[in-house]
Amino acid sequence: MSGAETDDPVWSFYARRERWRTGTHDARLLSIADDKPGHAIWMRCDDGAVFAPYDGGFDLFPTSWEAVSHLKVGWPDWLSDHPAGL
């Protein structure tokens, strides 16, 4: 059965190495926030940390407790009200 014959989503992946530049991905981020097709994630090459935006916000996957602590101090308003900060 092909993906068109089932209810399972079809995922395609593309990766490229690119230096992050402020404003470069604004249109894509706004599209994701508006729940339009074309999801994306970003991964840091130096440590593997992940930034995964979605229509309700974004998830961060830091790779060390030091990075987690830095994010908590620098961006406390980003944390949810969940007791674990999830």
C-alpha positions in Angstrom: 0.0 0.0 0.0 1.3 3.5 -0.8 1.1 6.4 1.7 -1.9 7.7 -0.3 -3.9 4.6 0.5 -3.5 4.8 4.2 -4.1 7.3 7.0 -0.4 7.3 7.9 1.4 10.6 7.1 4.3 10.6 4.7 7.4 12.2 5.9 10.3 13.5 3.8 13.6 14.7 5.2 16.1 17.1 3.9 19.2 18.4 5.7 21.8 21.0 5.0 24.5 22.7 7.0 23.8 26.4 7.3 24.9 29.2 9.6 21.9 30.7 11.5 21.2 34.3 10.6 18.7 36.5 12.3 15.5 36.9 10.2 16.5 34.3 7.5 13.8 31.8 8.6 11.1 34.2 9.8 8.7 33.3 6.9 9.1 29.6 7.6 8.6 30.1 11.4 5.5 32.2 10.8 4.1 29.5 8.4 4.7 26.8 11.1 3.0 29.1 13.7 0.0 29.4 11.4 -0.1 25.5 11.2 0.6 25.5 7.4 2.4 22.6 5.8 6.2 22.6 5.9 7.4 21.7 9.3 11.1 22.1 10.2 13.5 21.5 13.0 16.9 23.0 13.6 19.9 21.1 15.1 23.1 22.6 16.2 26.1 21.0 14.6 28.5 21.5 17.5 26.4 19.8 20.2 23.2 18.3 18.7 20.8 20.6 20.5 17.4 20.8 18.8 14.9 23.7 18.2 11.5 22.3 17.1 8.8 24.9 16.4 5.1 24.0 16.0 1.8 25.8 15.8 1.5 26.2 19.6 5.1 27.2 20.4 8.3 25.3 20.3 10.3 22.7 22.0 14.0 23.0 22.9 16.2 19.9 23.5 19.4 21.1 25.0 22.2 18.6 25.4 23.5 19.5 28.9 22.2 20.5 32.3 24.4 23.6 32.0 22.5 24.6 28.9 19.2 23.9 30.6 20.2 26.1 33.6 21.3 28.9 31.2 17.9 28.8 29.4 16.0 28.8 32.7 17.9 31.9 33.9 17.9 33.7 30.5 14.3 33.0 29.4 12.2 32.2 32.5 8.9 33.2 30.7 9.4 30.4 28.2 8.8 27.7 30.9 5.4 26.3 31.2 3.4 26.3 34.5 4.0 22.6 34.9 5.9 21.9 38.1 8.7 20.2 36.1 8.9 23.1 33.6 7.6 20.9 30.8 
